[in-house]
Each structure stands twice: as structure tokens, then as C-alpha cells.
Amino acid sequence: MALFLSTFMNKLDKKGRVSVPASFRLVLSGQSFQGIVAFRSYKFPAIEGMGLDRMQRLSESVDQLDLFSETQEDLTTSIFADAQMLGFDGDGRIVLPQILLDHAKIAERVAFVGQGATFQIWNPEAFEAHQNEARKRVQEKQATLKLRGDHA
């Protein structure tokens, strides 16, 4: 499985267009929809981004919750009702809708932040502060991770 890695800074033009990093487009190239699915993060002042295939898996996961439960309803309303399919133009750009730009407080510059199977789109200054806090929490907690499949 290809992963979204690294952080890329790109300029947003006056029409709301931004170039998606080439390595991110490569990860997305094998899917049926040539573009991204984006929605407002319900945790951060950021935009969640992924391929349509990953969005399908997210839908299947939400379907495992009790139908019509409050949790299921809250997640579907927060994710799927807000999601937008943003196709690539001939130059590998997408148009970020104003509702997403406002949520992430993005005006001129955009940070594409790899998150492994997904990515986020941030205001660069807000992401820098968020990343610094995340690193601080990891250090304070001395967080570790057991690699999946390791038996040692």
C-alpha cells in the first residue's frame, strides 16, 4: 500500500486552486476517481484528505456501528455529509471550496501533511504549532509503538 508521506507547502491561487503534491497524486493514481475526497476535520482546524477507496473503507467501518445510534449518526453527519470529491485538473490541481478554507483558516499558503493512509491540509503556521505540541506530548509520554506483525 502506498503512503502519504512528508509535508509540502504550496500556494493557493485567488480561485482557490492548489497543486496537490506529485507524490500524493501518485498514491491516488490507482483509484477509480482521479482526485481527492476532503472534509472538515472534526478534531483540528484542518481538512482531512484521502482517496475515494479509503473513504469507502471508512464508510464500511461506520456501517459496523449500530444503525441509527447517536455515534453512527454523529460520525456520518460529521464526515460524509461534509465530504466533497475534488477532481484533479490537467495540472494536478484541485479547487478547495470556501467552507473548507474557512474551517482551516487557509488564505494564501497550504500545508499538505502526510498521515500514512490519509493526509491533512493545514494553514502552515497552525500546522507548525500543532506539530510542535504533538512532538512535545510524544516526548513527555515517551510514547512507543509495537510494529504490527512483530512477534519479538
PyMOL commands that set and color helices and strands:
alter all, ss='L'
color gray80, all
select helices_A, chain A and resi 22-28+52-62+70-79+98-104+124-141
alter helices_A, ss='H'
color red, helices_A
select strands_A, chain A and resi 7-11+17-19+35-40+47-50+84-87+93-95+109-114+119-122
alter strands_A, ss='S'
color yellow, strands_A
deselect
rebuild
show_as cartoon
